[in-house]
């Protein structure tokens, strides 16, 4: 199998635990844990609906990453944002929230 993220190590932002507690209802946390397993085993797993998330070049420079991606926790509302650093071959789990929270994060 040849995934876009093959060989990438997964890390988590320092503030991510607080973000989950604030933005993700308890009833979706087990679903999120399953999605992280999918991401680590197969980043293109169909239930993730993984896709690139557009942010400006200025924002990428500020974040010190190459790309921003997202996957869905559930189709209707919650999503997880992750960053890619190609040189370091890392995926950084960075943010979780509903559509509005994610949109506002990257204004």
matplotlib code that plots the C-alpha trace (Angstrom):
import matplotlib.pyplot as plt

x = [0.0, 1.3, -0.4, 0.3, 1.4, 3.4, 6.1, 4.9, 5.1, 2.0, 2.4, -0.2, -0.1, 0.5, -2.9, -4.9, -6.2, -7.7, -9.2, -10.9, -12.3, -13.6, -14.8, -15.7, -18.7, -18.0, -20.3, -17.9, -14.6, -14.6, -15.4, -12.4, -10.1, -11.2, -10.5, -7.0, -6.4, -7.6, -5.3, -2.2, -3.0, -4.5, -4.7, -6.9, -9.5, -12.9, -14.5, -12.0, -12.9, -9.4, -8.9, -6.7, -7.8, -6.9, -5.0, -3.0, 0.7, 1.1, -0.7, 1.4, 4.5, 3.1, 2.3, 5.7, 4.1, 3.8, 0.1, -3.1, -5.5, -8.7, -10.7, -14.3, -15.2, -18.8, -20.1, -22.5, -20.4, -17.1, -13.7, -10.1, -7.3, -3.8, -0.6, 2.0, 5.7, 7.2, 10.9, 10.4, 7.8, 5.3, 1.6, 0.6, -2.9, -3.6, -7.3, -10.8, -14.1, -17.3, -17.4, -17.6, -14.8, -12.5, -13.3, -12.7, -9.4, -7.9, -9.3]
y = [0.0, 3.5, 6.1, 9.8, 9.7, 6.5, 6.4, 9.5, 9.6, 11.0, 13.6, 15.6, 19.4, 20.2, 21.9, 19.2, 17.5, 20.8, 21.4, 18.0, 18.6, 22.0, 21.2, 17.6, 16.2, 13.1, 10.9, 11.4, 10.8, 7.0, 7.6, 10.0, 7.3, 4.9, 7.5, 8.0, 4.3, 4.4, 7.4, 5.6, 2.4, 3.7, 7.5, 7.0, 4.8, 5.6, 6.4, 9.3, 11.1, 12.6, 15.7, 18.7, 21.8, 25.1, 27.7, 30.6, 30.4, 33.0, 30.7, 27.7, 29.7, 30.8, 27.2, 26.0, 23.2, 22.2, 21.3, 21.2, 18.3, 17.2, 14.1, 13.8, 12.5, 12.4, 13.6, 16.2, 18.3, 17.4, 17.3, 16.9, 19.1, 17.8, 19.3, 17.7, 18.4, 16.6, 17.1, 15.7, 13.2, 14.0, 14.3, 16.7, 16.3, 19.9, 20.9, 19.4, 21.2, 21.7, 23.3, 26.9, 26.4, 25.0, 27.7, 30.4, 28.8, 29.5, 33.0]
z = [0.0, -0.9, 1.3, 1.1, 4.7, 4.6, 7.2, 9.0, 12.8, 14.6, 17.3, 19.3, 20.0, 23.6, 24.1, 22.3, 25.4, 26.6, 23.1, 23.1, 26.6, 25.4, 21.9, 21.6, 23.4, 25.5, 23.3, 20.4, 22.2, 21.6, 17.9, 17.8, 19.4, 16.6, 14.0, 15.3, 15.0, 11.4, 10.7, 12.1, 10.2, 7.0, 6.6, 3.5, 5.3, 3.9, 7.2, 7.8, 4.6, 4.8, 2.7, 2.4, 4.2, 2.6, 4.6, 3.3, 2.7, 5.4, 7.9, 6.9, 7.5, 10.9, 11.8, 10.5, 8.5, 4.9, 4.7, 6.7, 6.5, 8.1, 8.8, 10.1, 13.5, 12.3, 9.0, 10.3, 12.7, 14.2, 12.5, 13.4, 11.9, 11.5, 10.1, 7.9, 8.0, 5.0, 5.9, 9.4, 8.2, 11.0, 11.3, 14.1, 15.5, 16.1, 16.6, 16.9, 16.7, 14.8, 11.3, 12.7, 15.3, 12.6, 10.2, 12.8, 13.8, 10.4, 9.6]

ax = plt.figure().add_subplot(projection="3d")
ax.plot(x, y, z, "-o")
ax.set_aspect("equal")
plt.show()
